[in-house]
Amino acid sequence: MSVIFSTHPLHPRATRLLAEAGELKIATAPDPDTILREGGDADVLIVRAPIPPSLFAGAAGLRAAIRHGSGIDMIPYEAATREGVLIANVPGANATTVAEHIIMVTLALLRQFRTLDRDLRANGWLAGREHANDALDLAGRVLGIIGMGNVGRALFRIAHHGFGLEVLANSRNVASLPEGTRFASVDELVEASDIVVLCCPLTPETTGLLNRDRIARLKPGAILVNVSRGPVVDDVALIDALANGRFGGAALDVFSTQPLPPDHPYFTFDNVIVTPHMAGITEESMMRMGTGAAAEAIRVLSGELPLNLRNPEALPRYRERFPV
């Protein structure tokens, strides 16, 4: 019987699908040592945590690593490809969920929700209501989106057609920008936008993309939202800018170190919303991502290629290992 190994528990619908296709094993913990120790006999991996590269050399029967979601940076691309292990993902399954999160945290920052809620509970009605004097509307502002994949396009639809925002966009593929956006370089975008949203993939080109110089270019009242990956932002520069009151605030869902240490400086700022890498997680999105990953696993176990194959250069080695 084929073994499907998941780094985390899955949505019940996905669990049922995979249990019918083989033996489903769930890691007892999502750390690299446990994954390496418990996942060595897998035919397919379902990935929600970083996979140690050495797993690919040691797992003789491993056919595919399938990302439960879109970003494949948790899968060591070169190690998997070298060993002929297919990489697949489930793009777009949580795009609207992430876009809704971005709107939620942006409104919370504009409306001073953290301090309003705290002071209302601690000091009463008038203390909370006083924060309304500093609250701001979302309508009429300029939104800058860096990364116009599924999340960026979902955010554009909500922000532009729902709230009437002007949208600037930066993407590797300018031709793919939806009608209603205006292309801008990264420097132009951070200078002109009231809200800057990072939803680009983590690549060598985007690592450190929002560096000290670009953080300094943000408008004094600007809001930064990061739902990309932590290393896209220079943490030291961002903390310095927040400490100096350099811009309006930030909503951060991803970090260079996860979990974020409880004494991290981000927790000290009233104008920073910190969430534990859950922008794309709801009951509905977990169902879509889980069943999407399960469907790809079943395709691979049936001798087919995944619909969302991300490393086609692995195919020659894969076919040597698993002849049709």
N, C-alpha and C positions, 0 to 999 in steps of 0.2 A: 504494500500500500504506500502511495506517495505521502511524503511528509511536507506539510505547509507549516512554516515556523513564523510566528508573528512576534514582533518586539513588544507589542501591547495587546490588551484585549480589544476585540472588535465589536462593532454593532451587531446585535442579535441576528439581523438578516444576513449579514456577511458571514457570521459564524455558522449559520445553518447551511449556507451555500458551500462553504469550504469543508464542513464536516461530511458532506455528501461526496466530496471529491477526493478525500484522503484523510490522513490523520492530522488534525490541527493541534499544534503545540504552541503555547503562549509562554514567552520568557518569564521566569520568576522575578526578574528585575531587568530594567532596560539598559544596564551599564555594559560597556564593551566586553569585560571579562565574562559576564554571564551569557551574553549573546554568543561569544566565541565558544564557550563550553557547551551550551545547550543547543546551538544551531548547526552543529557540524554535520548532522545527517539530513539536513533539509534538501528537498527538491526545489522548493520555492520559498523565498523570504518575502514577508510583508513588512515594510520598513516604516517605522515611526520614530526611530532613534538612530544615532550614528552607528554605522556598521564598521567594525575593525577590518582593515584591508586584508589581514592575514586569514580571515575566514574564507576568502575566495580561493586561496591556494589549497586550503585544507579540506574543502567540502567537495568531494569527488563527484557527487551526484547533483550538485546545485545547478539548476537551469536558469533561474531568473531571480532578480531582486526587484520587487515592485513597490514603488513609493505609494504610501497611503496619503495621497495628496499630489501636489504639483512639483515643489522644489526638490531636485534630486541631489542636492549637496550633501545629504546624509549618506549617500552611497558612494564609496570610493570608485570613481569612474574608470580610472586607468587600471586599477587592480581587477575590477570586474571584467573589463573589456579584454585585458590580457589573458584571462583564464577562460574566455568564451562564455561568460555569464551575461544574459540579457538584462538590460535595465529598462523598466517601464514606469509610467506614472499615470495619474488620473487627473489630467489638467482640467481646470474649470469647475470641478465639483464643489469647491467652497468659495468660488469667486464672489458671488453675491453676498455670502455670509461675511467675508472680509470687508467688502465695500460697506455693508451696513455698520460694521464695527467702526470703520473710519469716520462715518458720519456721526455716530454716537459719541465718540470721544472728542471729535471736533466741536460739536455742540456743547458738550460738557465743559470744555475749556473756555469757549466763548461766553458761556452763561455762568462762569465762576462756580460750577456745581460743587466741587470738592470743598471749598471754603464756605460756601453758602450752607451746604448740608451740615458741615461740622459745627458752624456757629449757631445755626438754628437749633440743633440738638443740645448744644452746651449752654447757650446764652439767650435763647428765646427768639420769638417771632421777629422782632424789630432788628435784632443783630443779624439774622439770616437775610431779611429783606433788604438790608443796607447794601448787600453785594449786587443787587439788581442795578444800582447806579453805574456799575462798571461793566455790566453785561453788554455783549455785542451781538448783532444779528449775523446770521450766516449769509443771507441774501445780499447780493451786491458785491461779494468778495471774489477775488481771483484765486482759483485753485490750480496749483502746479502738480502734475503727476509725473513722476520719474519711473518709467517702466509701464508700457502699455500692452501688457499681456492680458490674460483673462480678468485679473483683478482690476487692472487699470481701466479696462473698457467697461467693466461693471460699475466702477466708481464714476466714470464719466457719465454713464446713462443716468444714474441717480442724481448726481450733482448738477449736471447741465439741464436735463429735462425735468427733474423734480424740483430743484431749488433755483434754477436759472443762473447758475454760476458761470462765469467766463473760465474756460479751461485751457491752460497751457500744458503742453505735453512734450516729454522727451522719450524717444524710443530709438532702438537700433534700426528699426525698419520704419522709416518715415512714411512710406507708402501705405502702411497698415493703419495709420491714425484715422480714427472715425471722423466723419464730417461733423464740424462744430468745434473741433479742437484746433489749436494753433501750435505748430512746432516751435520749440525754443531750445537753445543750448542749455546745458545744466546751469551755467553761470547766469544766463539771462533769466532762467526760470526762478532760481532762488532769489534773485534781486526783485523780481516783479510780482511774486505770488504772496498772497496773504496766508495761504495754507499750502505747505509743501508736503507731499505724500511720497514716501519711498515704498514702491512695490515692485522693484526690479529684482531679478535673480542675483544670487551671490556668485560672482565670477571674478577672475583676476582684475578685470576692468572696473568692476563696481566696488571692490574692496577699498575702503577708505574714500569712497566717492564724495561723501559729505565731510570734507576735511576742514581744518581750521579756517582757511581762507574763505571757503564757501559758507560756513556757518557765520562768519563775520559779515557776509553780504545779505543775510536775512533782514527783512524789514524789522523795525523795532517792535512792532506788535505781531509779528508773524507766528504761526503755529507750525510745528514740525510733527509729522506722524510717520512712524517707522513700523511697517508691517512686513518688511523685506527680510533682512537678516542683520544681526547686530553688527558684524564687521563692516557693513556699508557706512557706518558712522564712526567718526573719531570721537570716542567717549570722553577723553580728557578735554578736548576742545569744547565739546558740547556742555560738559559740566562747568567749565570755566565761564562759558557764555551765559549759562543759566544763573550761576552765582553772581554774575555782574549785572543781571537784569537786562541782558543784551537784546532779548526778543521775548515774544509773548508767552511761549510755553511749548511743551512737547507731550505727545502721547506715544509711549514706547511699548511695543508688544514683544520685541525680540532684542537679544542682548548678546554681546560677545562671550559672556560667561553665563551659562544657564544650568541650574536655577540661579537667579540673581541673589547674591549674598544679602542677608537681611540688614546689614549695616552699610549698604551701598549708598553713595551720595544721592542717587536719583530719588530715594525715598524721602529726602529732606525738603524737597521743593513743593510748595503748594500748587505751583503751576505745571506740575508734571503728573500725568496719569500713567501708572505702571500696571501692565497686565501680563499674566504668566504664559505668553505665547499661546493665546487662545482666541485670537481674532477670527480664525477660520473654523472654530468648533461650536457647533450647535447639535442638537439631536438630529436635525434633518441633514446637516452637512456630513456628520459622521456616518449616517446611513448611505449617503451618496458616495462618499469616499470609500467606505468599507465594501459596498457591493461592487463598486467600480474596480477596486483592487482585486476582489474575489473573482470577478469575471475575467480579468487578465490572467490571474493564476490558473484558472480552469482552462483557458485557451492554451496556455503553455503546456500544461499537463496533458492536454489532448493532442499535442504534437503540432499545434499552430503557433504562429508568431503573435506577440501582443499587438493590439491595435496602436498603442502609443509607445512603440519601440524608440528608445532614446540613444542607443549605441549600435547602429546597424553595422559598424565596423567589427563588432564582435561575432557576426554571423559565420564567417569561415571557420573560426575556431569552435564555435558552438556546434556547427554541423559535423565537425570532426568528432566531437565528444558524443553527440546524439544523432547518429545517422538516421535518416528517414527510413 
